[in-house]
Amino acid sequence: MRNRKGLTLIELLIVVIILSALAAIAIPRITTSATTAKRNACATNIDTLNTALEMYKMDHSSTAYPTLAVLVADVNYFPDGAPVCPFGTAYAIDGTTNRVISSTHAHP
């Protein structure tokens, strides 16, 4: 019997086919997971901003809501700076509901 030290072409092709099949399954799931994580992080940021908005209004005994710029500039509410949308869009306050929104993408 002779001594083999390498892979035959057929064995190499089978390994490449198996790795390609695994990549075809895994890559779409990874990209979907990343988008879901960004969407959840953005929804959490919006909830945090809305909570801070209500706290600001109660702390300052005001009937009017502050602007978003005034709210995030107050270091009592955001000592580490304002939350940033992972999609790179800006948050805004909806004038009718006085809630923080992001109009460029949907949230769960």
KOLMIFI-492747 format. One record per residue (C-alpha): residue number from 1; residue in three letters; x, y, z. Coordinates in steps of 0.05 Angstrom, whole numbers. Example, Ala and Ser with C-alpha at 12.3 -4.5 7.8 and 13.67 -1.06 7.14 Angstrom:
2
SITE   resi   resn       c1       c2       c3
SITE      1    ALA      246      -90      156
SITE      2    SER      273      -21      143
END
This chain:
108
SITE   resi   resn       c1       c2       c3
SITE      1    MET        0        0        0
SITE      2    ARG       27       68      -17
SITE      3    ASN       32      126       32
SITE      4    ARG      -18      183       18
SITE      5    LYS        0      253       43
SITE      6    GLY      -54      296       11
SITE      7    LEU     -126      302      -10
SITE      8    THR     -152      279      -77
SITE      9    LEU     -188      328     -122
SITE     10    ILE     -255      294     -106
SITE     11    GLU     -244      300      -31
SITE     12    LEU     -226      373      -38
SITE     13    LEU     -288      387      -80
SITE     14    ILE     -332      353      -28
SITE     15    VAL     -303      396       27
SITE     16    VAL     -314      460      -14
SITE     17    ILE     -386      440      -28
SITE     18    ILE     -400      426       46
SITE     19    LEU     -369      492       67
SITE     20    SER     -409      530       13
SITE     21    ALA     -474      498       37
SITE     22    LEU     -459      517      109
SITE     23    ALA     -442      589       89
SITE     24    ALA     -507      594       48
SITE     25    ILE     -546      575      111
SITE     26    ALA     -507      617      161
SITE     27    ILE     -495      683      126
SITE     28    PRO     -569      703      117
SITE     29    ARG     -583      686      190
SITE     30    ILE     -524      729      214
SITE     31    THR     -546      790      174
SITE     32    THR     -618      782      198
SITE     33    SER     -594      778      269
SITE     34    ALA     -552      842      262
SITE     35    THR     -612      880      234
SITE     36    THR     -657      855      290
SITE     37    ALA     -605      875      342
SITE     38    LYS     -600      945      313
SITE     39    ARG     -676      952      312
SITE     40    ASN     -681      929      384
SITE     41    ALA     -626      977      406
SITE     42    CYS     -661     1035      371
SITE     43    ALA     -727     1017      405
SITE     44    THR     -692     1015      472
SITE     45    ASN     -661     1084      459
SITE     46    ILE     -729     1112      442
SITE     47    ASP     -758     1083      506
SITE     48    THR     -701     1114      546
SITE     49    LEU     -711     1182      513
SITE     50    ASN     -786     1179      526
SITE     51    THR     -775     1162      599
SITE     52    ALA     -725     1219      607
SITE     53    LEU     -775     1265      573
SITE     54    GLU     -828     1249      624
SITE     55    MET     -779     1255      682
SITE     56    TYR     -755     1323      656
SITE     57    LYS     -826     1348      652
SITE     58    MET     -841     1325      723
SITE     59    ASP     -776     1352      752
SITE     60    HIS     -786     1420      722
SITE     61    SER     -860     1426      740
SITE     62    SER     -875     1445      669
SITE     63    THR     -937     1436      626
SITE     64    ALA     -895     1441      563
SITE     65    TYR     -847     1388      539
SITE     66    PRO     -775     1407      526
SITE     67    THR     -743     1402      458
SITE     68    LEU     -700     1341      446
SITE     69    ALA     -637     1384      444
SITE     70    VAL     -652     1413      513
SITE     71    LEU     -667     1344      541
SITE     72    VAL     -604     1310      516
SITE     73    ALA     -560     1369      536
SITE     74    ASP     -580     1360      609
SITE     75    VAL     -525     1318      642
SITE     76    ASN     -572     1298      698
SITE     77    TYR     -610     1254      648
SITE     78    PHE     -554     1235      599
SITE     79    PRO     -486     1241      633
SITE     80    ASP     -453     1200      578
SITE     81    GLY     -487     1238      521
SITE     82    ALA     -549     1227      481
SITE     83    PRO     -567     1158      455
SITE     84    VAL     -549     1149      382
SITE     85    CYS     -591     1109      333
SITE     86    PRO     -552     1049      308
SITE     87    PHE     -580     1062      238
SITE     88    GLY     -548     1131      239
SITE     89    THR     -614     1170      237
SITE     90    ALA     -636     1225      283
SITE     91    TYR     -690     1221      335
SITE     92    ALA     -746     1273      338
SITE     93    ILE     -805     1291      382
SITE     94    ASP     -873     1281      350
SITE     95    GLY     -912     1345      360
SITE     96    THR     -979     1311      368
SITE     97    THR     -961     1256      418
SITE     98    ASN     -900     1289      450
SITE     99    ARG     -863     1223      443
SITE    100    VAL     -794     1210      414
SITE    101    ILE     -796     1176      347
SITE    102    SER     -751     1155      290
SITE    103    SER     -788     1163      224
SITE    104    THR     -737     1129      180
SITE    105    HIS     -746     1056      201
SITE    106    ALA     -798     1013      235
SITE    107    HIS     -793      986      306
SITE    108    PRO     -821      922      334
END
